[in-house]
Amino acid sequence: MGRDFEKEGYEKAIVIYYELDACKYLLQLYNEKKLEPTPALAPEFQKDQLMVWVKYVDKKDGMSVCMAGKMVEISDIQIRK
């Protein structure tokens, strides 16, 4: 039996390629909320429509030119099968 990511505090998300406003790859949660990961996602996760499990914390400081999603720091990300 595999891990229960939801019980471990992960959220389901999809990586989306977002060309507008100097954004590149964002995470979109199932409630349609967009997250801007800082630093950027690792290359192996930079695939449009990739389904992932993600754990993150809000990033209070820092500037972004993207402005399409909430800035977050990813604590862990796993490909969702």
KOLMI-588086 format. One record per residue (C-alpha): residue in one letter; residue number from 1; x, y, z. Coordinates in pm, whole numbers. Each point is the difference from the previous one (the first is absolute). Layout:
(zakol 'a'; NUM; (X; Y; Z))
...
***
This chain:
(zakol 'm'; 1; (0; 0; 0))
(zakol 'g'; 2; (130; 345; -94))
(zakol 'r'; 3; (30; 316; 202))
(zakol 'd'; 4; (-311; 195; 93))
(zakol 'f'; 5; (112; 343; -111))
(zakol 'e'; 6; (-322; 171; 113))
(zakol 'k'; 7; (44; -132; 355))
(zakol 'e'; 8; (358; 132; -9))
(zakol 'g'; 9; (-127; 353; -75))
(zakol 'y'; 10; (62; 13; -375))
(zakol 'e'; 11; (-240; 166; -244))
(zakol 'k'; 12; (-85; -113; -351))
(zakol 'a'; 13; (123; 242; -265))
(zakol 'i'; 14; (74; 22; -370))
(zakol 'v'; 15; (305; 172; -147))
(zakol 'i'; 16; (-111; 257; -256))
(zakol 'y'; 17; (213; 189; -249))
(zakol 'y'; 18; (-102; 363; 39))
(zakol 'e'; 19; (157; 224; -263))
(zakol 'l'; 20; (-155; 328; 109))
(zakol 'd'; 21; (160; 265; 219))
(zakol 'a'; 22; (350; -153; 23))
(zakol 'c'; 23; (-137; -319; 156))
(zakol 'k'; 24; (121; -341; -104))
(zakol 'y'; 25; (-122; -302; 194))
(zakol 'l'; 26; (-267; 42; 265))
(zakol 'l'; 27; (-188; -252; 209))
(zakol 'q'; 28; (-377; -3; -19))
(zakol 'l'; 29; (-186; -153; 293))
(zakol 'y'; 30; (-333; -175; -41))
(zakol 'n'; 31; (-181; 308; 135))
(zakol 'e'; 32; (143; 188; -305))
(zakol 'k'; 33; (240; 198; 223))
(zakol 'k'; 34; (338; 56; -165))
(zakol 'l'; 35; (330; -20; 185))
(zakol 'e'; 36; (328; 151; -114))
(zakol 'p'; 37; (282; -217; 134))
(zakol 't'; 38; (319; 179; 104))
(zakol 'p'; 39; (256; -102; -85))
(zakol 'a'; 40; (-134; -132; -331))
(zakol 'l'; 41; (-95; -364; -39))
(zakol 'a'; 42; (283; -243; -69))
(zakol 'p'; 43; (36; -89; -371))
(zakol 'e'; 44; (-155; -345; 47))
(zakol 'f'; 45; (-324; 168; 114))
(zakol 'q'; 46; (-10; 262; -279))
(zakol 'k'; 47; (-253; -189; -211))
(zakol 'd'; 48; (-338; 150; -89))
(zakol 'q'; 49; (-294; -198; 145))
(zakol 'l'; 50; (225; -215; 222))
(zakol 'm'; 51; (-204; -128; 294))
(zakol 'v'; 52; (179; 37; 333))
(zakol 'w'; 53; (-38; -15; 376))
(zakol 'v'; 54; (136; 314; 163))
(zakol 'k'; 55; (77; 127; 349))
(zakol 'y'; 56; (76; 370; 34))
(zakol 'v'; 57; (18; 298; 231))
(zakol 'd'; 58; (-108; 354; -82))
(zakol 'k'; 59; (288; 230; -83))
(zakol 'k'; 60; (-59; 333; 171))
(zakol 'd'; 61; (295; 195; -134))
(zakol 'g'; 62; (146; 19; -345))
(zakol 'm'; 63; (-90; 170; -322))
(zakol 's'; 64; (-152; -160; -306))
(zakol 'v'; 65; (-53; 127; -351))
(zakol 'c'; 66; (-246; -283; -62))
(zakol 'm'; 67; (-298; 109; 217))
(zakol 'a'; 68; (-220; -284; -126))
(zakol 'g'; 69; (12; -208; 314))
(zakol 'k'; 70; (84; 4; 365))
(zakol 'm'; 71; (375; -27; 67))
(zakol 'v'; 72; (85; -318; 188))
(zakol 'e'; 73; (306; -195; 99))
(zakol 'i'; 74; (-30; -368; -92))
(zakol 's'; 75; (100; -228; 287))
(zakol 'd'; 76; (-62; -314; -205))
(zakol 'i'; 77; (-142; -100; -336))
(zakol 'q'; 78; (-69; -348; -136))
(zakol 'i'; 79; (-134; -122; -333))
(zakol 'r'; 80; (-357; -122; 39))
(zakol 'k'; 81; (-79; -330; -171))
***
